[in-house]
Amino acid sequence: MKITHSLSAIALSLSLVFAGSAMAQAPGPVNHGSIEDMIVKTLELTPDQVSKIKAIRAESDQQIAGIDQSKLSNQALQGAIKHGTWDDGAIRRELAEVGKVQQEVRYYRTKKIYEISKVLTADQKVKLAEMLDSAPH
C-alpha cells in the first residue's frame, strides 16, 4: 500500500512540476506559433488588420502576465513525499489553485480570439470558424 501511495505521490509530483513550469511560462509572452499565426498567414489580412491583431495580442499577453500566481505551490506534495503522508485535502486545494490560473489564462486566450474576429471581414470570419473547428482541442 505504501508503494502505491509513493508512486502516486511521485506521479503527482511530476505532474505538478510540469504544470508549475507551464504556468510559470504562461504569463510571459506566449508562444505565438498558434491560431493567431495561422490567422495572419491564412486569411490574407490587410496591414491594418495585422496591426490591430498585434495590439490585441499585446493586450492579451499583458492580461495573462497580470494573473496572480502567488497561491501556486507544491508544499502539500513536497510534504507528502518528505514525510510519507498523503493529505488529500491539501493536494486538492493546490490543484484547485492551478486550475484557477489555467482557467484565467484560457479565458484571456479565448477573449483574444474573439477580439481578433471583430477585426475580420465576413469571409475571413467564416474561414476562422473553420480553422477553429479543425484545431485540436
Secondary structure, DSSP 8 states (H G I E B T S, - for coil): -HHHHHHHHHHHHHHHHHHHHHHHHTTSS---TTHHHHHHHHTT--HHHHHHHHHHHHHHHHHHHTS--TT---HHHHHHHHHS---HHHHHHHHHHHHHHHHHHHHHHHHHHHHHHTTS-HHHHHHHHHHHHHS--
